[in-house]
Amino acid sequence: MARAIAPRPIEMSATTAAEAIRPAITQNKRKVWIGRLIGPGLALPAAVVTILFSLVPIGYLVLVSLTHKSDFFFGNRDYSLANYDLVFNRYWQNVVVTVRLGLLASILNLVWGYPFAYILIRRVRYREVVRTFMAFPLFGPLYLAFGLYYILLPGGPLAGLLDFLHIKGTSLLYSEPMTLFGMALFTFPFMVMNVGAALSNVDPMLEEAAKTLGAKPWQVFLRVLFPLSRSGILAGFLMCFGWNIGVFIVPILLGGLPQQRVLSLILQQKAMSQFDYGLAAAMGIVLMFIAFAVTWLSLKFSRGALGA
Amino acid sequence: MSAIAAPSTRRSGFRFRRRWIGDILAHGYIWFWLALFALPFVATTIHSLELPEGGYGFEAYRFAFGSFKYDLLTSFKVTGLTILINLLLSVPAAYAFVRYPFPGKGALLSILNLSLYTPAAVMGLSLLITYAFLFHIPRSVTGLVAAYVVGSYPLMLIPIIVALRDLPMVYEEAAKTLGANRLQSLIRIELPLLGPGISAGVLLTFVIIFNEFLVTLFIAGPNTQTAALRVYGLTRTGFLPTTAALAAIMQLVSFIVVLSFFKFFGSRYLKGTYLI
């Protein structure tokens, strides 16, 4: 059957073949041009929306960050770097707290997330169940923080267990460890995603080989697993840091006063209750700069795990 | 070597038990974390069922469906509009990125993804001042939807790009050979095959936007309060069972959407976006 419809070989010299095609090429030139425009044309609406509502606002944010509170709402705005001076001097502690909380929460993520990802990749067959449970952090830190707050209140659902362990729930509340735990719980899936992606590319045979050659478990980790999953660890760490740095609701509900000096919270107060848009914008630029730098690094290390 | 040559029964029994304990520890660790993920939701639900005079009941939910109903409606309306616009923008764009390579593609993709990495508070602030002092548009549904579209658009784009990359050209070529034009092959061949990728994008957008409160806090007006913003506002004023009921309803709606998505499509297409 296949032989019957196979075309007969056409005997034609090279020159005649080229001549036969040439008119088709000139005819197609316009088509090729149109074809080249289709791609950018299809992406154009998305690009326009992004420019209007993402790039222009960020540009305007930079401009506003150079203005002063005193003459913002009047004409003749005076532009200077005074707001940045304020951020780097008077509000420097807030930057430090933000970065500190972000770093510590990301370290927690790594310590807890690495074994989780390893077991998930190597041992667990019921991944659908795991994914379903991991949807809860996806709903956002608001409900997580709210739930954790309620657990620690006297008379909460775990009151009996906490009593048994001689832990006073209210002493955990409004503290740094609790804030860190809330942040880490929210960003946990990001770490598992990145580390898991790296670990699933590591051949289990390599571990077996190391074990056969007499390596102890910690040696297998240090010499085999860690070097091979380093890119995933870095990408996950930086991605978690990028999310943790914009933390807002967790310190409100679970943090004490020192934790509530986080940049996004101060920024919101400055903008929405003191109407000091210049200072708020300067804080926003600093925060965004840290987040972008970190995300850029993480994308570089994850080798396009996000499909970008 | 000697173990292979003459395995003693005692030693292999010990090994078996050690492996058994290792299994319990490993799976126990996983389930410990899964329990922690679900714990806040469970606690919130229990709290919402508590009655002021003691005991349990659905009293709080009766209050929840008073004025909260309108916030929920606003939330559904805004989320639906965002998903629709996201779809209209991202299907052509994903098609362009995968099927029509053009110069500057990588840069454009990075710019589109930019808003995904902007901290929400910064995004809210930048949109607040832009709406108020540059575009001069009042606080409205339009502004809210525009902000959501920009913020959640990459979440839609990435799964579709991933699905489109996995789709071999063979089907399109076959359609073309059989006489279909570009539009016909897109509608009848590719869109159905891209279904799971597109619905993964829809799911992510829904879950993120439905629960978004931080950008909303900056740019929502008096008539555009969403349900998530209402919950946020209430958590700042006190921890009543009614607040817990609202939070439980929000989580329950989101969770049902996620579960039904997993049931119909599986979680494969969410790979690389949030879940492993």
Interface residues (C-beta under 8 A of the other chain):
Chain A: G35 R36 I38 G39 P40 G41 L42 A43 P45 A46 A47 V49 T50 L52 F53 S54 L55 V56 P57 I58 Y60 L61 V64 W112 P115 F116 A117 I119 L120 R123 V124 R127 E128 V129 V130 R131 T132 F133 M134 A135 F136 P137 L138 F139 G140 L142 Y143 L144 A145 F146 G147 L148 Y149 Y150 I151 L153 G156 P157 L158 L185 F188 P189 F190 V192 M193 G196 A197 G242 I245 G246 F248 I249 I252 L253 L263 S264 L265 L267 Q268 A271 M272 Y277 A280 A281 G284 I285 L287 M288 A291 F292 T295 A305 L306 G307 A308
Chain B: D23 A26 H27 Y29 I30 W33 L34 L36 F37 A38 L39 P40 F41 V42 A43 T44 I46 H47 L88 L89 S90 P92 A93 Y95 A96 F97 R99 Y100 P101 F102 K105 L108 L109 S110 I111 L112 N113 L114 S115 Y117 T118 P119 A120 A121 V122 M123 G124 L125 S126 L127 L128 I129 T130 F133 L134 A146 A147 V149 V150 Y153 L157 I158 I161 V162 R165 V207 I208 N211 E212 F213 L214 L217 F218 A228 V231 Y232 T235 R236 F239 T243 A244 A247 M250 Q251 S254 F255 V258 L259 F262 G266 S267 L270 G272 T273 Y274 L275 I276
